[in-house]
């Protein structure tokens, strides 16, 4: 599962400039939550990279209404090619979600303890996503939305959660966006790898409230747990 992000435009501009020569438009959001707007990277109709604000909760183009009845902010990579909602976006509308880090909650006795996971020596990370566009039949308004793919957690991550977002290296991100990349290659990127070293940093329960959006969300309250890269995986 992946249900909260930190999006810091200054750090993400560094990684996006290296990846596609674009900067992150902002704004900063230290506690982005599902249904909020997040900037994602995709290819436009001419095949050029562009950064587009999208709603983090995919609404399929064929849906009668924009609803939160079903959980649509994550897409399970193992079954995505069989999913009515996600199989076409996976084939035709893939995106990369640049984030500075994400949060997970580890269970300890009857408590849930938040951890902030962020690269140790990189400005951010790139997540595999899919997107779609939905038109309101009454107003004609267009809504673009996305979901983040998940997979079984790397063994090092299981102390916080049994699932993790699909994390891509720079080379994998380029291949993920390429519409010609075959499905079996894409499936190889959905393993439980860690392209970069991560720090799992204990933070306060201040982050539990999605209305809290400031840097206090990422302030450490304990020593980080270092998670080493799990490579090779796919292309690098």
Short mmCIF file of the C-alpha atoms (twelve columns), coordinates in Angstrom:
data_MODEL
# 
_entry.id   MODEL 
# 
loop_
_atom_site.group_PDB 
_atom_site.id 
_atom_site.type_symbol 
_atom_site.label_atom_id 
_atom_site.label_alt_id 
_atom_site.label_comp_id 
_atom_site.label_asym_id 
_atom_site.label_seq_id 
_atom_site.Cartn_x 
_atom_site.Cartn_y 
_atom_site.Cartn_z 
_atom_site.pdbx_PDB_model_num 
ATOM 1   C CA . UNK A 1   0.000   0.000  0.000   1 
ATOM 2   C CA . UNK A 2   1.081   3.584  -0.561  1 
ATOM 3   C CA . UNK A 3   -1.282  6.174  0.862   1 
ATOM 4   C CA . UNK A 4   0.722   9.314  1.706   1 
ATOM 5   C CA . UNK A 5   3.514   11.196 -0.109  1 
ATOM 6   C CA . UNK A 6   5.905   14.012 0.549   1 
ATOM 7   C CA . UNK A 7   6.216   16.171 -2.570  1 
ATOM 8   C CA . UNK A 8   8.929   18.843 -2.297  1 
ATOM 9   C CA . UNK A 9   9.388   20.699 -5.579  1 
ATOM 10  C CA . UNK A 10  13.017  21.776 -5.093  1 
ATOM 11  C CA . UNK A 11  14.295  18.218 -4.626  1 
ATOM 12  C CA . UNK A 12  12.049  16.812 -7.338  1 
ATOM 13  C CA . UNK A 13  13.208  19.419 -9.854  1 
ATOM 14  C CA . UNK A 14  16.708  17.951 -9.481  1 
ATOM 15  C CA . UNK A 15  15.611  14.430 -10.359 1 
ATOM 16  C CA . UNK A 16  13.238  15.556 -13.132 1 
ATOM 17  C CA . UNK A 17  15.884  17.749 -14.764 1 
ATOM 18  C CA . UNK A 18  18.190  14.747 -14.904 1 
ATOM 19  C CA . UNK A 19  15.416  12.467 -16.170 1 
ATOM 20  C CA . UNK A 20  13.633  14.613 -18.785 1 
ATOM 21  C CA . UNK A 21  14.945  18.182 -18.520 1 
ATOM 22  C CA . UNK A 22  11.856  19.561 -16.752 1 
ATOM 23  C CA . UNK A 23  11.398  21.198 -13.359 1 
ATOM 24  C CA . UNK A 24  8.699   20.365 -10.826 1 
ATOM 25  C CA . UNK A 25  5.926   22.992 -10.787 1 
ATOM 26  C CA . UNK A 26  5.038   22.629 -7.099  1 
ATOM 27  C CA . UNK A 27  3.432   23.352 -4.778  1 
ATOM 28  C CA . UNK A 28  5.119   21.571 -1.889  1 
ATOM 29  C CA . UNK A 29  2.904   19.119 -0.033  1 
ATOM 30  C CA . UNK A 30  4.558   17.290 2.844   1 
ATOM 31  C CA . UNK A 31  1.510   15.076 3.357   1 
ATOM 32  C CA . UNK A 32  -0.240  14.437 0.051   1 
ATOM 33  C CA . UNK A 33  -3.220  12.110 0.452   1 
ATOM 34  C CA . UNK A 34  -5.534  10.249 -1.947  1 
ATOM 35  C CA . UNK A 35  -8.040  12.448 -3.862  1 
ATOM 36  C CA . UNK A 36  -5.610  15.385 -3.706  1 
ATOM 37  C CA . UNK A 37  -3.837  16.814 -6.756  1 
ATOM 38  C CA . UNK A 38  -0.286  15.613 -7.437  1 
ATOM 39  C CA . UNK A 39  1.983   16.389 -10.411 1 
ATOM 40  C CA . UNK A 40  2.841   13.339 -12.526 1 
ATOM 41  C CA . UNK A 41  5.082   12.773 -15.538 1 
ATOM 42  C CA . UNK A 42  3.731   11.330 -18.767 1 
ATOM 43  C CA . UNK A 43  4.271   11.580 -22.526 1 
ATOM 44  C CA . UNK A 44  2.052   13.917 -24.541 1 
ATOM 45  C CA . UNK A 45  0.451   12.969 -27.863 1 
ATOM 46  C CA . UNK A 46  3.684   13.862 -29.669 1 
ATOM 47  C CA . UNK A 47  5.691   11.594 -27.371 1 
ATOM 48  C CA . UNK A 48  7.292   14.455 -25.453 1 
ATOM 49  C CA . UNK A 49  7.509   14.408 -21.642 1 
ATOM 50  C CA . UNK A 50  5.157   16.692 -19.747 1 
ATOM 51  C CA . UNK A 51  4.253   17.220 -16.107 1 
ATOM 52  C CA . UNK A 52  0.523   17.318 -15.445 1 
ATOM 53  C CA . UNK A 53  -1.470  17.866 -12.231 1 
ATOM 54  C CA . UNK A 54  -3.790  14.911 -11.645 1 
ATOM 55  C CA . UNK A 55  -6.175  13.682 -9.001  1 
ATOM 56  C CA . UNK A 56  -4.675  10.864 -6.961  1 
ATOM 57  C CA . UNK A 57  -7.585  8.405  -7.254  1 
ATOM 58  C CA . UNK A 58  -8.097  6.931  -10.679 1 
ATOM 59  C CA . UNK A 59  -11.527 7.295  -12.244 1 
ATOM 60  C CA . UNK A 60  -11.865 5.069  -15.352 1 
ATOM 61  C CA . UNK A 61  -12.966 6.848  -18.514 1 
ATOM 62  C CA . UNK A 62  -16.055 4.620  -18.695 1 
ATOM 63  C CA . UNK A 63  -17.235 5.300  -15.129 1 
ATOM 64  C CA . UNK A 64  -20.681 6.867  -14.765 1 
ATOM 65  C CA . UNK A 65  -19.510 9.076  -11.914 1 
ATOM 66  C CA . UNK A 66  -16.441 10.136 -9.991  1 
ATOM 67  C CA . UNK A 67  -16.706 8.063  -6.826  1 
ATOM 68  C CA . UNK A 68  -14.619 6.953  -3.857  1 
ATOM 69  C CA . UNK A 69  -16.763 3.868  -3.283  1 
ATOM 70  C CA . UNK A 70  -13.873 1.624  -4.329  1 
ATOM 71  C CA . UNK A 71  -10.224 2.151  -3.420  1 
ATOM 72  C CA . UNK A 72  -8.562  3.383  -6.625  1 
ATOM 73  C CA . UNK A 73  -5.428  5.199  -5.477  1 
ATOM 74  C CA . UNK A 74  -3.286  2.043  -5.683  1 
ATOM 75  C CA . UNK A 75  -3.272  -0.635 -8.392  1 
ATOM 76  C CA . UNK A 76  -2.057  -4.145 -7.564  1 
ATOM 77  C CA . UNK A 77  0.658   -4.941 -10.116 1 
ATOM 78  C CA . UNK A 78  0.100   -8.702 -9.944  1 
ATOM 79  C CA . UNK A 79  -3.470  -8.421 -11.280 1 
ATOM 80  C CA . UNK A 80  -3.389  -5.150 -13.215 1 
ATOM 81  C CA . UNK A 81  -3.659  -6.777 -16.648 1 
ATOM 82  C CA . UNK A 82  -6.946  -8.421 -15.589 1 
ATOM 83  C CA . UNK A 83  -8.464  -5.376 -13.890 1 
ATOM 84  C CA . UNK A 84  -11.392 -3.732 -15.668 1 
ATOM 85  C CA . UNK A 85  -10.330 -0.341 -14.329 1 
ATOM 86  C CA . UNK A 86  -6.567  -0.568 -14.747 1 
ATOM 87  C CA . UNK A 87  -5.750  -2.909 -17.653 1 
ATOM 88  C CA . UNK A 88  -6.217  -0.338 -20.431 1 
ATOM 89  C CA . UNK A 89  -4.338  2.459  -18.612 1 
ATOM 90  C CA . UNK A 90  -1.503  -0.019 -17.942 1 
ATOM 91  C CA . UNK A 91  -1.310  -0.799 -21.644 1 
ATOM 92  C CA . UNK A 92  -1.768  2.720  -23.027 1 
ATOM 93  C CA . UNK A 93  -1.541  5.375  -20.289 1 
ATOM 94  C CA . UNK A 94  1.404   4.833  -17.976 1 
ATOM 95  C CA . UNK A 95  2.919   7.630  -15.937 1 
ATOM 96  C CA . UNK A 96  5.747   8.214  -13.482 1 
ATOM 97  C CA . UNK A 97  4.984   9.760  -10.098 1 
ATOM 98  C CA . UNK A 98  7.957   11.724 -8.705  1 
ATOM 99  C CA . UNK A 99  7.953   11.985 -4.913  1 
ATOM 100 C CA . UNK A 100 10.424  12.992 -2.235  1 
ATOM 101 C CA . UNK A 101 9.291   10.183 0.054   1 
ATOM 102 C CA . UNK A 102 6.288   8.275  1.349   1 
ATOM 103 C CA . UNK A 103 4.823   7.277  4.702   1 
ATOM 104 C CA . UNK A 104 3.904   3.885  6.111   1 
ATOM 105 C CA . UNK A 105 2.599   2.876  9.520   1 
ATOM 106 C CA . UNK A 106 4.205   -0.038 11.370  1 
ATOM 107 C CA . UNK A 107 2.103   -1.980 13.850  1 
ATOM 108 C CA . UNK A 108 3.500   -2.240 17.374  1 
ATOM 109 C CA . UNK A 109 1.202   -3.937 19.892  1 
ATOM 110 C CA . UNK A 110 -2.032  -1.999 19.427  1 
ATOM 111 C CA . UNK A 111 -0.387  1.143  18.047  1 
ATOM 112 C CA . UNK A 112 0.467   2.222  14.492  1 
ATOM 113 C CA . UNK A 113 3.799   4.043  14.307  1 
ATOM 114 C CA . UNK A 114 4.460   6.280  11.277  1 
ATOM 115 C CA . UNK A 115 7.688   6.038  9.293   1 
ATOM 116 C CA . UNK A 116 8.864   8.369  6.556   1 
ATOM 117 C CA . UNK A 117 10.726  6.539  3.773   1 
ATOM 118 C CA . UNK A 118 13.003  8.676  1.627   1 
ATOM 119 C CA . UNK A 119 16.178  8.118  -0.421  1 
ATOM 120 C CA . UNK A 120 19.363  8.320  1.607   1 
ATOM 121 C CA . UNK A 121 21.521  9.887  -1.113  1 
ATOM 122 C CA . UNK A 122 19.127  10.896 -3.919  1 
ATOM 123 C CA . UNK A 123 16.744  13.874 -4.253  1 
ATOM 124 C CA . UNK A 124 13.649  11.743 -4.691  1 
ATOM 125 C CA . UNK A 125 12.153  8.582  -6.105  1 
ATOM 126 C CA . UNK A 126 10.131  7.621  -9.165  1 
ATOM 127 C CA . UNK A 127 6.998   5.495  -8.807  1 
ATOM 128 C CA . UNK A 128 5.259   3.536  -11.544 1 
ATOM 129 C CA . UNK A 129 1.725   4.733  -12.168 1 
ATOM 130 C CA . UNK A 130 -1.198  4.638  -14.588 1 
ATOM 131 C CA . UNK A 131 -3.579  7.430  -15.490 1 
ATOM 132 C CA . UNK A 132 -6.931  7.992  -17.159 1 
ATOM 133 C CA . UNK A 133 -9.218  10.845 -18.140 1 
ATOM 134 C CA . UNK A 134 -12.909 11.012 -17.266 1 
ATOM 135 C CA . UNK A 135 -15.482 13.457 -18.620 1 
ATOM 136 C CA . UNK A 136 -18.477 14.643 -16.619 1 
ATOM 137 C CA . UNK A 137 -21.403 13.964 -18.920 1 
ATOM 138 C CA . UNK A 138 -23.465 16.780 -17.413 1 
ATOM 139 C CA . UNK A 139 -20.898 19.598 -17.401 1 
ATOM 140 C CA . UNK A 140 -18.331 18.406 -19.929 1 
ATOM 141 C CA . UNK A 141 -15.553 18.947 -17.385 1 
ATOM 142 C CA . UNK A 142 -12.511 16.714 -17.814 1 
ATOM 143 C CA . UNK A 143 -10.775 15.108 -14.823 1 
ATOM 144 C CA . UNK A 144 -7.384  13.439 -15.186 1 
ATOM 145 C CA . UNK A 145 -6.480  11.010 -12.426 1 
ATOM 146 C CA . UNK A 146 -3.887  8.380  -11.580 1 
ATOM 147 C CA . UNK A 147 -3.060  5.402  -9.384  1 
ATOM 148 C CA . UNK A 148 0.275   4.097  -8.088  1 
ATOM 149 C CA . UNK A 149 1.190   0.472  -8.728  1 
ATOM 150 C CA . UNK A 150 2.094   -1.681 -5.731  1 
ATOM 151 C CA . UNK A 151 3.872   -4.996 -5.260  1 
ATOM 152 C CA . UNK A 152 4.960   -7.260 -2.419  1 
ATOM 153 C CA . UNK A 153 7.318   -5.387 -0.118  1 
ATOM 154 C CA . UNK A 154 11.036  -5.962 -0.242  1 
ATOM 155 C CA . UNK A 155 12.100  -8.049 2.742   1 
ATOM 156 C CA . UNK A 156 13.766  -4.994 4.313   1 
ATOM 157 C CA . UNK A 157 10.467  -3.091 4.207   1 
ATOM 158 C CA . UNK A 158 8.180   -5.686 5.730   1 
ATOM 159 C CA . UNK A 159 8.595   -4.308 9.239   1 
ATOM 160 C CA . UNK A 160 6.418   -1.366 8.164   1 
ATOM 161 C CA . UNK A 161 4.123   -2.949 5.558   1 
ATOM 162 C CA . UNK A 162 3.656   -6.063 3.432   1 
ATOM 163 C CA . UNK A 163 3.210   -3.971 0.262   1 
ATOM 164 C CA . UNK A 164 5.294   -1.220 -1.341  1 
ATOM 165 C CA . UNK A 165 4.945   1.129  -4.302  1 
ATOM 166 C CA . UNK A 166 6.619   0.063  -7.539  1 
ATOM 167 C CA . UNK A 167 9.872   2.056  -7.545  1 
ATOM 168 C CA . UNK A 168 11.706  2.745  -10.799 1 
ATOM 169 C CA . UNK A 169 15.304  3.563  -11.610 1 
ATOM 170 C CA . UNK A 170 15.998  6.354  -14.120 1 
ATOM 171 C CA . UNK A 171 16.375  3.876  -16.984 1 
ATOM 172 C CA . UNK A 172 13.265  1.976  -15.937 1 
ATOM 173 C CA . UNK A 173 11.263  5.217  -15.790 1 
ATOM 174 C CA . UNK A 174 12.125  5.946  -19.423 1 
ATOM 175 C CA . UNK A 175 11.077  2.434  -20.421 1 
ATOM 176 C CA . UNK A 176 7.911   2.682  -18.303 1 
ATOM 177 C CA . UNK A 177 6.805   5.756  -20.237 1 
ATOM 178 C CA . UNK A 178 7.674   4.285  -23.642 1 
ATOM 179 C CA . UNK A 179 4.443   2.998  -25.252 1 
ATOM 180 C CA . UNK A 180 6.448   0.374  -27.159 1 
ATOM 181 C CA . UNK A 181 7.802   -1.352 -24.041 1 
ATOM 182 C CA . UNK A 182 6.441   -4.936 -23.975 1 
ATOM 183 C CA . UNK A 183 4.274   -6.143 -21.108 1 
ATOM 184 C CA . UNK A 184 6.740   -8.786 -19.938 1 
ATOM 185 C CA . UNK A 185 9.438   -6.142 -19.540 1 
ATOM 186 C CA . UNK A 186 7.068   -3.906 -17.583 1 
ATOM 187 C CA . UNK A 187 6.199   -6.832 -15.323 1 
ATOM 188 C CA . UNK A 188 9.888   -7.168 -14.528 1 
ATOM 189 C CA . UNK A 189 9.896   -3.660 -13.087 1 
ATOM 190 C CA . UNK A 190 7.105   -4.569 -10.679 1 
ATOM 191 C CA . UNK A 191 9.234   -6.766 -8.455  1 
ATOM 192 C CA . UNK A 192 10.103  -5.981 -4.865  1 
ATOM 193 C CA . UNK A 193 13.254  -4.034 -5.622  1 
ATOM 194 C CA . UNK A 194 14.737  -0.873 -4.164  1 
ATOM 195 C CA . UNK A 195 16.551  1.117  -6.876  1 
ATOM 196 C CA . UNK A 196 18.143  3.396  -4.262  1 
ATOM 197 C CA . UNK A 197 19.057  3.197  -0.591  1 
ATOM 198 C CA . UNK A 198 16.222  4.379  1.649   1 
ATOM 199 C CA . UNK A 199 16.057  5.679  5.181   1 
ATOM 200 C CA . UNK A 200 12.977  4.626  7.156   1 
ATOM 201 C CA . UNK A 201 12.683  7.497  9.610   1 
ATOM 202 C CA . UNK A 202 10.330  7.353  12.604  1 
ATOM 203 C CA . UNK A 203 8.153   10.478 12.684  1 
ATOM 204 C CA . UNK A 204 5.413   11.721 14.969  1 
ATOM 205 C CA . UNK A 205 1.708   10.986 14.686  1 
ATOM 206 C CA . UNK A 206 1.330   14.594 13.514  1 
ATOM 207 C CA . UNK A 207 1.442   13.120 9.997   1 
ATOM 208 C CA . UNK A 208 -1.614  10.955 10.716  1 
ATOM 209 C CA . UNK A 209 -3.864  13.947 10.074  1 
ATOM 210 C CA . UNK A 210 -3.887  14.552 6.318   1 
ATOM 211 C CA . UNK A 211 -4.733  18.217 6.925   1 
ATOM 212 C CA . UNK A 212 -1.219  18.742 8.299   1 
ATOM 213 C CA . UNK A 213 0.899   19.703 5.279   1 
ATOM 214 C CA . UNK A 214 4.009   21.398 6.699   1 
ATOM 215 C CA . UNK A 215 7.629   20.224 7.237   1 
ATOM 216 C CA . UNK A 216 6.828   19.050 10.748  1 
ATOM 217 C CA . UNK A 217 5.466   15.892 9.072   1 
ATOM 218 C CA . UNK A 218 8.997   14.713 8.217   1 
ATOM 219 C CA . UNK A 219 10.776  15.718 11.437  1 
ATOM 220 C CA . UNK A 220 12.558  12.653 12.902  1 
ATOM 221 C CA . UNK A 221 11.719  11.459 16.403  1 
ATOM 222 C CA . UNK A 222 14.231  8.593  16.365  1 
ATOM 223 C CA . UNK A 223 17.121  7.024  14.492  1 
ATOM 224 C CA . UNK A 224 16.534  5.977  10.865  1 
ATOM 225 C CA . UNK A 225 16.640  2.395  9.643   1 
ATOM 226 C CA . UNK A 226 18.838  2.100  6.535   1 
ATOM 227 C CA . UNK A 227 17.439  -0.012 3.685   1 
ATOM 228 C CA . UNK A 228 20.029  -1.009 1.098   1 
ATOM 229 C CA . UNK A 229 19.378  -1.101 -2.670  1 
ATOM 230 C CA . UNK A 230 18.029  -4.426 -3.903  1 
ATOM 231 C CA . UNK A 231 19.533  -4.776 -7.381  1 
ATOM 232 C CA . UNK A 232 19.794  -5.796 -10.158 1 
ATOM 233 C CA . UNK A 233 16.225  -5.646 -11.374 1 
ATOM 234 C CA . UNK A 234 15.051  -4.844 -14.895 1 
ATOM 235 C CA . UNK A 235 17.407  -2.460 -16.709 1 
ATOM 236 C CA . UNK A 236 19.667  0.036  -14.968 1 
# 
